[in-house]
């Protein structure tokens, strides 16, 4: 959550390492959201072919931030695989 008073342009970088449990593969996506709404474009995608392996995925965006704005990250999958983030970092700085 941004608690400053001036509106700023923020650069957001998201890096993740994700595993899934499906032997037949899975399309994995991560996306950035501001105040519950997707930041477009901010979706990173990868295809994870094997169960249990780690897949690296990242995305970034620049967006304006007002007082009390907040950023979230969501991970989704193309099938019913269980996703396990093993590493996740989000960096936010002024653009």
Residue pairs with C-beta under 8 A, 6 or more apart in sequence:
1 68
1 69
1 70
2 8
2 10
2 65
2 66
2 67
2 68
2 69
2 70
3 67
3 68
4 65
4 67
5 67
7 64
7 65
7 66
8 64
8 65
8 94
8 95
9 62
9 63
9 64
9 65
9 94
9 95
10 62
10 63
10 64
10 65
10 71
10 92
10 93
10 94
10 95
11 60
11 61
11 62
11 92
11 93
11 94
11 95
12 32
12 39
12 42
12 60
12 61
12 62
12 63
12 71
12 90
12 91
12 92
13 58
13 60
13 90
13 91
13 92
14 30
14 32
14 44
14 58
14 59
14 60
14 73
14 88
14 89
14 90
14 91
15 56
15 57
15 58
15 87
15 88
15 89
16 30
16 56
16 57
16 58
16 73
16 75
16 85
16 87
16 88
16 89
17 54
17 55
17 56
17 57
17 85
17 86
17 87
17 88
18 28
18 30
18 48
18 54
18 55
18 57
18 75
18 83
18 84
18 85
18 86
19 48
19 51
19 52
19 53
19 54
19 55
19 83
19 84
19 86
20 26
20 28
20 48
20 51
20 55
20 77
20 81
20 82
20 83
20 84
21 51
21 52
21 81
21 82
21 84
22 51
22 79
22 80
22 81
23 50
23 51
25 47
25 48
25 49
25 50
26 47
26 48
26 77
26 78
26 79
26 81
26 83
27 45
27 46
27 47
27 48
27 77
27 78
27 79
28 45
28 46
28 47
28 48
28 55
28 57
28 75
28 76
28 77
28 78
28 83
29 43
29 44
29 45
29 57
29 75
29 76
29 77
30 43
30 44
30 57
30 58
30 59
30 73
30 74
30 75
30 76
31 38
31 39
31 42
31 43
31 44
31 59
31 73
31 74
31 76
32 38
32 39
32 42
32 59
32 61
32 71
32 72
32 73
33 39
33 71
33 72
33 73
33 74
34 63
34 65
34 69
34 70
34 71
34 72
35 69
35 70
36 72
39 61
39 63
41 61
42 59
42 60
42 61
43 59
44 57
44 58
44 59
45 57
46 55
46 56
46 57
47 55
48 55
54 86
54 87
62 95
71 90
71 92
73 88
73 90
75 83
75 85
77 83
